[in-house]
Amino acid sequence: TADDKDGAADGEERVQAIIDRVAQIPSLMKTILLIDKNIDRKRILSYKIAKRIMLSPFSVLPDTQLPETKNSTILSQAKTRDLLSSGEEEEDYFPESLSQKGPSNKSWLVRMIETEYKPIKQRAVDYLELLSDLTVLDYILDEDVSPKAADNDLFLQSQEKIFSEVEKLKYLIPAMILLEDSEQERVALTPVIQRVLDNSIIRPFGITILFCDFIFHLFFAFGWRSISIVILEVTITNGKVEISEDHLERFLESMFYISTVYFIWRLMGEVFSTSVISWKILRANYHTFWALVDLVSIILASIVSLNIILDEERIYAPHWFGLFAVVTGFLWLKLLSFLKVMNPTLATLVLAISQILKDVLLLLLILAISMIAFADMFYLLSKSDVTTCPPDQDPQDANPYCSPIRYLDIFVQILGQFDYGSFLDHPLTIGLFIIMTLFGAVIFLNILIAVVSDSYSTSCQKSTRLFGRARLLTVAKINALEEIMQPKYCNRKDTQLVRVAKLLFKLLSFGCCCVAMLLYTRLFIFIDGDTPSSAGGGFLSFFLF
């Protein structure tokens, strides 16, 4: 009847009100997650009342955003200490990020991820997995009642609310930079974090940053390619070949400089935004190989850009081209690093390289030791025979084991390229050659192929995890940058130091925009073909006439 439906609705509202009041207890879920004994913690989390509390949006809110904060967080921490094992030291479970007194702007979930104690980080990831796995059966408190359509609707509404609150948590995604690779892969697969990542990417700020990154990565690589080829031609001809006035080459050159300015701004944005959140996040952000590639490529590009702009002749000594070659390699690696975010297959292929290098590291050490041993043995046997290594022999015609390049020659021979004449001068060298061939070309290379194949197969099996980790790190940097770029009225709760840092970065952003506009103006003056009295005049003449 209608009265029964109204009564059921009123009862559900009362139950939800009680659940919300319990969920408003500061750091209640954190207290449960910090229970030391796995049996006790899992038993409490298996209760339906605990799962229902997890679905309450108040359960993840920071203490300062709770409707009522009369209950002290210190009392909650004291209760947690009683639940923990007495054998563990207090500072292990309560690092500075978790034991701070007074209300905090950060959620307890973010502070658990920021702690240095690994089990606490793992429990935070466990919580996100458990929250994502909740179903309508967990929403119904009565175990003997089958779920109805109305129950499913209420569950979906509650799930939407809690997912929305998790998405709004400040610094949640940037804090996940501190997680280990395996934990990042695990948390990136949870539906709640996947939703956060998807919504962050499709927001206007996220789309704009990703689009600009893609465009400027292309100009970064191809622009430097055009500049380096022009410099090479000018240097080879000793300046006899004039710098081309081709519009495409000048456009690529200007876009390379502008791309350098853009990536300097992005780098400084990462430094400012992550340091504002936590110095630990700033340090952890550059502990990966691909983050170091980005850092080194931007620094090298800045050095060569400044040098080329100041040097009008563009005639360089041979040692400069060694630096130019290194810059070329790092810029293409940076483009490859960015592409891993675009597609799961690309993420698997790119990140598999890091995994393969880790797996073959010790095997390469064995190869290096073997190469040194065989090269020195060949050198001792060959150098002791004057007929094999005469003192006055031309180095180009000499036996390769009579010179310092013997190590490189051993490496080439392991790959299958050798000359029999180098081993017929001494009986013992023939035996060493056979042993080296069996060990290097037959045994070692096959082991190397097997290790690489196994590493790649492992990477393919967790391709979704690798792609999720790549997206997680990218969105973490975008969210941190978006936080520091917010207008002033969104930063009223920031400390004075944070406000100063944000102001300095905005001034830096304004300076980068001015430099980019100056570079654009130089390009416009060249395209217009006139020589106005000022850069501003050239800029205006291009657009107005």
C-alpha positions as CSV (number, residue, x, y, z in Angstrom):
1,T,0.0,0.0,0.0
2,A,0.9,3.6,-0.2
3,D,1.3,3.8,3.6
4,D,3.7,0.8,3.6
5,K,5.8,2.4,0.9
6,D,5.9,5.7,2.8
7,G,6.8,3.9,6.0
8,A,9.6,2.0,4.2
9,A,10.9,5.2,2.7
10,D,10.9,6.9,6.1
11,G,12.7,3.9,7.6
12,E,15.4,4.0,4.9
13,E,15.9,7.7,5.5
14,R,16.3,7.1,9.2
15,V,18.8,4.3,8.6
16,Q,20.7,6.5,6.2
17,A,20.7,9.4,8.7
18,I,22.2,7.1,11.3
19,I,24.8,5.8,8.9
20,D,25.8,9.4,8.0
21,R,26.1,10.3,11.6
22,V,28.4,7.4,12.3
23,A,30.4,8.2,9.1
24,Q,30.9,11.8,10.4
25,I,33.2,10.5,13.2
26,P,36.6,11.9,12.2
27,S,38.9,9.4,10.6
28,L,36.6,6.5,11.4
29,M,37.6,4.4,8.3
30,K,41.2,5.3,8.9
31,T,41.0,3.9,12.4
32,I,39.6,0.6,11.1
33,L,42.2,0.4,8.3
34,L,45.0,0.9,10.8
35,I,44.1,-2.1,12.9
36,D,47.2,-4.2,13.1
37,K,45.7,-7.7,13.1
38,N,44.5,-8.7,9.7
39,I,41.8,-11.0,11.0
40,D,40.2,-8.3,13.1
41,R,40.5,-5.7,10.4
42,K,39.0,-7.9,7.7
43,R,36.2,-9.1,10.0
44,I,35.2,-5.5,10.8
45,L,35.3,-4.5,7.1
46,S,33.1,-7.5,6.2
47,Y,30.3,-6.3,8.4
48,K,27.4,-4.8,6.4
49,I,27.3,-1.7,8.6
50,A,31.0,-1.0,7.8
51,K,30.3,-1.4,4.1
52,R,27.3,0.9,4.3
53,I,29.4,3.5,6.1
54,M,32.0,3.2,3.3
55,L,29.2,4.2,0.9
56,S,28.5,7.4,2.9
57,P,30.1,10.5,1.3
58,F,31.0,11.7,4.8
59,S,33.4,8.8,5.3
60,V,36.2,10.2,3.1
61,L,35.8,13.9,3.9
62,P,38.6,15.8,5.6
63,D,38.0,16.8,9.2
64,T,37.5,20.4,8.3
65,Q,34.7,19.6,5.9
66,L,32.6,17.4,8.3
67,P,29.3,18.9,9.4
68,E,30.3,18.5,13.1
69,T,33.8,18.4,14.3
70,K,33.1,18.3,18.0
71,N,34.8,14.9,18.3
72,S,38.5,15.5,18.5
73,T,40.8,13.8,16.1
74,I,43.2,13.2,19.0
75,L,40.6,11.0,20.6
76,S,40.2,9.1,17.4
77,Q,44.0,8.6,17.2
78,A,44.0,7.4,20.8
79,K,41.5,4.7,20.0
80,T,43.5,3.7,17.1
81,R,46.6,3.3,19.2
82,D,44.7,0.9,21.5
83,L,43.8,-1.3,18.5
84,L,47.3,-1.5,17.1
85,S,49.7,-4.2,18.1
86,S,51.8,-3.3,21.2
87,G,54.9,-4.8,19.6
88,E,55.2,-2.1,16.9
89,E,56.6,1.3,17.7
90,E,54.2,4.2,17.5
91,E,56.1,6.2,15.0
92,D,55.9,3.4,12.4
93,Y,52.1,3.6,12.4
94,F,51.8,7.3,13.0
95,P,54.3,9.2,10.8
96,E,54.0,12.9,10.7
97,S,51.4,12.9,8.0
98,L,49.0,10.7,10.0
99,S,49.6,11.9,13.6
100,Q,49.2,15.6,13.1
101,K,47.0,17.3,15.7
102,G,44.0,19.3,14.8
103,P,41.8,19.3,11.7
104,S,43.5,19.0,8.3
105,N,42.5,20.1,4.8
106,K,43.7,16.8,3.4
107,S,41.5,13.7,3.7
108,W,42.7,10.8,5.8
109,L,43.0,8.8,2.6
110,V,45.5,11.2,1.1
111,R,47.5,11.3,4.3
112,M,47.6,7.5,4.4
113,I,49.0,7.4,0.8
114,E,51.6,10.1,1.7
115,T,53.0,8.2,4.7
116,E,56.4,6.5,4.3
117,Y,55.1,3.2,5.9
118,K,54.4,0.8,3.1
119,P,51.7,-1.3,4.8
120,I,49.6,1.8,5.4
121,K,49.9,2.7,1.7
122,Q,48.8,-0.8,0.8
123,R,45.8,-0.5,3.1
124,A,44.7,2.7,1.4
125,V,44.8,0.9,-1.9
126,D,42.9,-2.0,-0.4
127,Y,40.2,0.5,0.8
128,L,39.8,1.8,-2.8
129,E,39.5,-1.7,-4.1
130,L,37.0,-2.7,-1.5
131,L,35.0,0.5,-2.2
132,S,34.9,-0.2,-5.9
133,D,33.8,-3.8,-5.4
134,L,30.7,-3.0,-3.3
135,T,27.4,-4.2,-4.7
136,V,23.8,-3.8,-3.9
137,L,24.0,-6.9,-1.6
138,D,26.4,-4.9,0.6
139,Y,24.1,-2.0,0.6
140,I,21.1,-3.9,2.1
141,L,21.6,-4.4,5.9
142,D,19.1,-7.3,6.1
143,E,20.8,-10.4,4.8
144,D,17.6,-12.4,4.5
145,V,16.0,-9.9,2.0
146,S,16.6,-10.1,-1.7
147,P,17.5,-6.7,-3.4
148,K,14.7,-4.9,-5.2
149,A,14.8,-2.4,-8.0
150,A,14.4,0.4,-5.5
151,D,17.3,-1.0,-3.5
152,N,19.5,-1.0,-6.6
153,D,18.5,2.6,-7.4
154,L,19.5,3.7,-3.9
155,F,22.7,1.8,-4.1
156,L,23.6,3.4,-7.4
157,Q,22.8,6.8,-5.9
158,S,25.0,6.2,-2.9
159,Q,27.8,4.9,-5.1
160,E,27.6,8.0,-7.3
161,K,27.8,10.2,-4.2
162,I,30.9,8.5,-2.7
163,F,32.7,8.3,-6.1
164,S,32.0,12.0,-6.5
165,E,33.4,12.8,-3.1
166,V,36.5,10.7,-3.8
167,E,37.0,12.6,-7.1
168,K,36.8,15.9,-5.2
169,L,39.5,15.0,-2.7
170,K,42.3,17.5,-2.8
171,Y,45.7,16.1,-3.8
172,L,44.5,12.5,-4.1
173,I,45.9,11.6,-7.5
174,P,49.1,13.6,-7.1
175,A,49.8,11.8,-3.8
176,M,49.7,8.5,-5.7
177,I,53.1,9.3,-7.2
178,L,54.5,8.1,-3.9
179,L,53.1,4.6,-4.4
180,E,55.3,1.8,-5.7
181,D,54.8,0.7,-9.3
182,S,52.8,-2.4,-8.4
183,E,50.5,-0.3,-6.1
184,Q,50.1,2.3,-8.8
185,E,49.1,-0.4,-11.3
186,R,46.7,-1.9,-8.8
187,V,45.0,1.3,-7.8
188,A,44.7,2.5,-11.4
189,L,42.5,-0.5,-12.2
190,T,39.9,0.3,-9.5
191,P,36.6,1.8,-11.0
192,V,36.6,4.7,-8.7
193,I,40.1,5.9,-9.7
194,Q,39.4,5.1,-13.3
195,R,36.5,7.4,-13.1
196,V,38.7,10.1,-11.5
197,L,41.3,9.7,-14.3
198,D,38.7,9.8,-17.1
199,N,37.0,12.9,-15.8
200,S,40.3,14.7,-15.2
201,I,41.4,14.1,-18.8
202,I,38.2,15.2,-20.4
203,R,38.0,18.4,-18.4
204,P,38.9,21.5,-20.4
205,F,42.2,22.0,-18.5
206,G,43.2,18.4,-19.0
207,I,42.4,18.3,-22.7
208,T,44.2,21.6,-23.3
209,I,47.4,20.4,-21.5
210,L,47.4,17.1,-23.4
211,F,46.8,18.7,-26.7
212,C,49.6,21.3,-26.1
213,D,51.9,18.5,-25.0
214,F,51.3,16.5,-28.1
215,I,51.7,19.5,-30.5
216,F,54.8,20.9,-28.8
217,H,56.4,17.4,-28.5
218,L,56.2,17.2,-32.3
219,F,57.7,20.6,-32.8
220,F,60.3,19.9,-30.2
221,A,61.7,16.9,-32.1
222,F,61.2,18.0,-35.7
223,G,62.2,21.6,-35.0
224,W,65.5,20.5,-33.6
225,R,66.0,18.1,-36.4
226,S,65.7,21.0,-38.9
227,I,68.0,23.2,-36.9
228,S,70.7,20.6,-36.4
229,I,70.8,19.8,-40.2
230,V,71.1,23.5,-41.1
231,I,73.9,23.9,-38.5
232,L,75.7,20.9,-39.9
233,E,75.6,22.2,-43.4
234,V,76.8,25.7,-42.4
235,T,79.7,24.2,-40.3
236,I,80.8,21.8,-43.0
237,T,81.1,24.5,-45.7
238,N,82.6,26.9,-43.1
239,G,79.8,29.4,-43.6
240,K,79.9,29.4,-47.4
241,V,76.3,28.0,-47.4
242,E,74.0,30.8,-46.3
243,I,71.3,30.1,-43.8
244,S,68.1,29.2,-45.7
245,E,65.3,31.7,-45.9
246,D,62.8,29.0,-46.4
247,H,59.6,29.7,-44.5
248,L,59.2,26.1,-43.3
249,E,62.7,25.9,-41.8
250,R,62.2,29.3,-40.1
251,F,58.8,28.2,-38.8
252,L,60.2,24.9,-37.4
253,E,63.1,26.8,-35.8
254,S,60.8,29.3,-34.1
255,M,58.5,26.5,-32.9
256,F,61.4,24.7,-31.4
257,Y,62.3,27.7,-29.3
258,I,58.7,28.2,-28.3
259,S,58.4,24.5,-27.5
260,T,61.5,24.9,-25.3
261,V,59.9,27.8,-23.4
262,Y,56.6,25.7,-23.1
263,F,58.4,22.7,-21.6
264,I,60.4,24.9,-19.2
265,W,57.1,26.3,-18.0
266,R,55.8,22.7,-17.7
267,L,58.9,21.7,-15.8
268,M,58.7,24.6,-13.4
269,G,55.0,23.9,-13.0
270,E,55.7,20.3,-11.9
271,V,58.3,21.5,-9.4
272,F,56.1,24.2,-7.9
273,S,52.9,22.2,-7.8
274,T,54.4,19.0,-6.4
275,S,56.5,20.9,-3.8
276,V,53.4,22.8,-2.6
277,I,51.7,19.5,-1.9
278,S,54.7,17.6,-0.4
279,W,58.5,17.6,-0.8
280,K,58.3,13.8,-0.9
281,I,56.1,13.9,-4.0
282,L,58.6,16.2,-5.7
283,R,61.4,13.8,-5.0
284,A,59.4,10.7,-6.0
285,N,58.3,12.4,-9.2
286,Y,61.9,12.2,-10.6
287,H,62.8,8.7,-9.4
288,T,61.6,7.1,-12.7
289,F,63.7,6.7,-15.9
290,W,61.2,8.5,-18.1
291,A,60.9,11.5,-15.7
292,L,64.7,11.9,-15.8
293,V,64.6,11.7,-19.6
294,D,62.1,14.6,-19.6
295,L,64.2,16.6,-17.2
296,V,67.5,16.1,-19.0
297,S,66.0,16.8,-22.5
298,I,64.5,20.1,-21.3
299,I,67.8,21.2,-19.8
300,L,69.8,20.2,-22.9
301,A,67.3,21.9,-25.2
302,S,67.5,25.1,-23.1
303,I,71.3,25.1,-23.3
304,V,71.5,24.6,-27.1
305,S,68.6,27.0,-27.8
306,L,70.3,29.8,-25.8
307,N,73.6,29.1,-27.5
308,I,72.2,29.1,-31.1
309,I,70.2,32.3,-30.5
310,L,73.3,34.1,-29.3
311,D,75.6,32.8,-32.0
312,E,74.6,34.3,-35.4
313,E,77.3,32.6,-37.4
314,R,76.3,29.1,-36.3
315,I,79.7,27.6,-37.0
316,Y,80.6,25.1,-34.3
317,A,83.6,23.0,-33.3
318,P,83.3,19.2,-33.8
319,H,82.9,18.6,-30.0
320,W,79.6,20.5,-30.2
321,F,78.1,18.0,-32.5
322,G,78.5,15.3,-29.8
323,L,76.2,17.4,-27.6
324,F,73.8,17.9,-30.5
325,A,73.7,14.2,-31.1
326,V,72.9,13.6,-27.4
327,V,70.1,16.3,-27.5
328,T,68.6,14.6,-30.6
329,G,68.4,11.2,-28.8
330,F,66.9,12.7,-25.7
331,L,64.2,14.7,-27.6
332,W,63.0,11.6,-29.5
333,L,63.0,9.7,-26.2
334,K,60.9,12.4,-24.7
335,L,58.4,12.1,-27.6
336,L,58.3,8.3,-27.0
337,S,57.7,8.9,-23.3
338,F,54.7,11.0,-24.1
339,L,53.2,8.6,-26.5
340,K,52.8,5.9,-23.9
341,V,49.8,7.8,-22.5
342,M,48.0,7.8,-25.8
343,N,47.4,4.1,-26.2
344,P,47.6,0.9,-24.1
345,T,49.7,-0.9,-26.7
346,L,52.2,2.0,-26.8
347,A,52.3,2.1,-23.0
348,T,53.1,-1.7,-23.0
349,L,55.8,-1.4,-25.6
350,V,57.4,1.7,-24.0
351,L,57.2,0.6,-20.4
352,A,58.3,-2.9,-21.3
353,I,61.7,-1.4,-22.2
354,S,62.3,-0.4,-18.6
355,Q,61.2,-3.8,-17.4
356,I,63.5,-5.6,-19.8
357,L,66.5,-3.4,-18.9
358,K,65.9,-4.3,-15.2
359,D,65.7,-8.0,-15.9
360,V,68.8,-8.2,-18.1
361,L,71.0,-5.9,-15.9
362,L,72.7,-8.7,-14.1
363,L,73.0,-10.7,-17.3
364,L,74.8,-7.8,-18.9
365,L,77.2,-7.6,-16.0
366,I,78.1,-11.3,-16.6
367,L,78.6,-10.4,-20.3
368,A,80.9,-7.5,-19.4
369,I,83.1,-9.6,-17.1
370,S,83.3,-12.4,-19.7
371,M,84.3,-9.9,-22.4
372,I,87.1,-8.4,-20.3
373,A,88.4,-11.8,-19.4
374,F,88.5,-13.2,-22.9
375,A,89.9,-9.9,-24.3
376,D,92.7,-9.9,-21.8
377,M,93.5,-13.5,-22.4
378,F,93.8,-13.0,-26.1
379,Y,95.9,-9.9,-25.5
380,L,98.4,-11.7,-23.3
381,L,98.8,-14.6,-25.8
382,S,99.0,-12.3,-28.9
383,K,101.2,-9.6,-27.5
384,S,103.8,-12.0,-26.2
385,D,104.5,-13.2,-29.8
386,V,106.6,-10.6,-31.6
387,T,105.6,-12.1,-35.0
388,T,101.9,-11.6,-34.2
389,C,102.2,-8.1,-32.7
390,P,105.4,-6.4,-34.1
391,P,106.2,-3.1,-32.4
392,D,106.5,-1.1,-35.6
393,Q,103.3,-2.5,-37.3
394,D,100.7,-0.1,-38.7
395,P,97.8,0.0,-36.2
396,Q,95.3,-0.3,-39.0
397,D,96.8,-3.6,-40.2
398,A,97.6,-5.0,-36.8
399,N,95.9,-7.9,-35.0
400,P,92.9,-6.4,-33.1
401,Y,94.0,-8.1,-29.9
402,C,97.3,-6.1,-30.0
403,S,95.5,-2.8,-29.4
404,P,93.1,-1.3,-26.8
405,I,90.1,-1.9,-29.1
406,R,90.2,-5.6,-28.2
407,Y,87.2,-5.3,-25.9
408,L,85.1,-3.9,-28.8
409,D,86.4,-6.7,-31.1
410,I,85.3,-9.3,-28.6
411,F,81.8,-7.8,-28.5
412,V,81.6,-7.9,-32.3
413,Q,82.8,-11.5,-32.3
414,I,80.1,-12.6,-29.8
415,L,77.6,-11.2,-32.3
416,G,79.0,-13.5,-35.0
417,Q,81.5,-11.3,-36.9
418,F,85.1,-12.5,-36.7
419,D,88.3,-13.3,-38.8
420,Y,89.8,-16.8,-38.4
421,G,93.3,-15.3,-39.0
422,S,93.3,-13.6,-35.6
423,F,93.2,-17.0,-33.8
424,L,95.7,-19.1,-35.7
425,D,98.9,-17.6,-34.3
426,H,98.9,-19.6,-31.0
427,P,97.5,-23.0,-30.2
428,L,95.8,-21.8,-27.0
429,T,93.9,-19.1,-28.9
430,I,92.1,-21.7,-31.0
431,G,90.8,-23.3,-27.8
432,L,89.8,-19.9,-26.3
433,F,88.0,-19.0,-29.5
434,I,85.9,-22.2,-29.4
435,I,85.0,-21.6,-25.7
436,M,84.2,-18.0,-26.4
437,T,82.0,-18.9,-29.4
438,L,80.1,-21.6,-27.4
439,F,79.6,-19.3,-24.4
440,G,78.9,-16.1,-26.2
441,A,77.2,-16.8,-29.5
442,V,75.4,-20.0,-28.4
443,I,74.7,-20.0,-24.7
444,F,74.6,-16.3,-23.7
445,L,72.7,-14.9,-26.6
446,N,70.0,-17.6,-26.3
447,I,69.7,-16.9,-22.5
448,L,69.4,-13.2,-23.3
449,I,66.7,-13.8,-25.9
450,A,64.8,-16.0,-23.4
451,V,65.0,-13.3,-20.6
452,V,63.8,-10.6,-23.0
453,S,61.0,-12.7,-24.3
454,D,59.9,-13.6,-20.7
455,S,60.0,-9.9,-19.7
456,Y,58.0,-8.8,-22.7
457,S,55.4,-11.6,-22.1
458,T,55.0,-10.4,-18.5
459,S,54.5,-6.9,-19.7
460,C,51.9,-7.9,-22.2
461,Q,50.0,-9.8,-19.6
462,K,49.6,-6.7,-17.5
463,S,49.3,-4.2,-20.4
464,T,46.1,-2.7,-18.8
465,R,48.0,-2.2,-15.6
466,L,50.9,-0.5,-17.4
467,F,48.6,1.8,-19.3
468,G,46.8,2.7,-16.1
469,R,50.0,3.5,-14.3
470,A,51.1,5.8,-17.3
471,R,47.7,7.6,-17.1
472,L,47.9,7.9,-13.4
473,L,51.3,9.6,-13.4
474,T,50.2,12.0,-16.2
475,V,46.9,13.0,-14.6
476,A,48.7,13.4,-11.3
477,K,51.0,16.1,-12.8
478,I,48.0,17.7,-14.6
479,N,46.0,17.9,-11.4
480,A,48.8,19.4,-9.5
481,L,49.4,22.0,-12.2
482,E,45.7,22.8,-12.3
483,E,45.7,23.3,-8.5
484,I,48.5,25.8,-8.6
485,M,46.9,27.7,-11.6
486,Q,43.6,28.2,-9.8
487,P,42.4,31.9,-9.4
488,K,42.9,33.7,-6.1
489,Y,39.4,33.1,-4.8
490,C,39.9,29.3,-4.9
491,N,43.0,29.6,-2.6
492,R,41.6,31.2,0.5
493,K,42.6,28.2,2.8
494,D,46.2,28.1,1.6
495,T,49.0,29.0,3.9
496,Q,51.1,32.1,3.2
497,L,54.0,30.1,1.8
498,V,51.7,28.3,-0.6
499,R,50.2,31.6,-1.8
500,V,53.7,33.0,-2.4
501,A,54.7,29.9,-4.4
502,K,51.6,30.2,-6.5
503,L,52.2,33.9,-7.1
504,L,55.8,33.2,-8.2
505,F,54.7,30.6,-10.6
506,K,52.0,32.8,-12.1
507,L,54.7,35.5,-12.6
508,L,56.9,32.9,-14.2
509,S,54.0,31.9,-16.5
510,F,53.5,35.5,-17.5
511,G,57.3,35.8,-18.3
512,C,57.1,32.6,-20.4
513,C,54.1,34.0,-22.3
514,C,56.1,37.2,-23.0
515,V,59.1,35.2,-24.3
516,A,56.8,33.1,-26.5
517,M,55.1,36.2,-27.9
518,L,58.5,37.7,-28.7
519,L,59.5,34.6,-30.6
520,Y,56.2,34.6,-32.5
521,T,56.9,38.3,-33.3
522,R,60.3,37.4,-34.8
523,L,58.6,34.8,-37.0
524,F,55.9,37.3,-38.1
525,I,58.5,39.9,-39.0
526,F,60.3,37.3,-41.2
527,I,57.1,36.2,-42.9
528,D,55.9,39.8,-43.5
529,G,59.2,40.6,-45.1
530,D,59.4,44.1,-43.7
531,T,61.8,45.5,-41.2
532,P,59.7,47.6,-38.8
533,S,61.3,49.8,-36.2
534,S,60.2,47.7,-33.3
535,A,59.1,44.1,-32.6
536,G,55.7,45.4,-31.6
537,G,55.4,47.2,-35.0
538,G,56.2,44.0,-36.8
539,F,53.6,42.1,-34.8
540,L,50.9,44.7,-35.5
541,S,51.8,45.0,-39.2
542,F,51.5,41.3,-39.7
543,F,48.0,41.1,-38.2
544,L,46.6,44.5,-39.4
545,F,48.0,44.6,-42.9
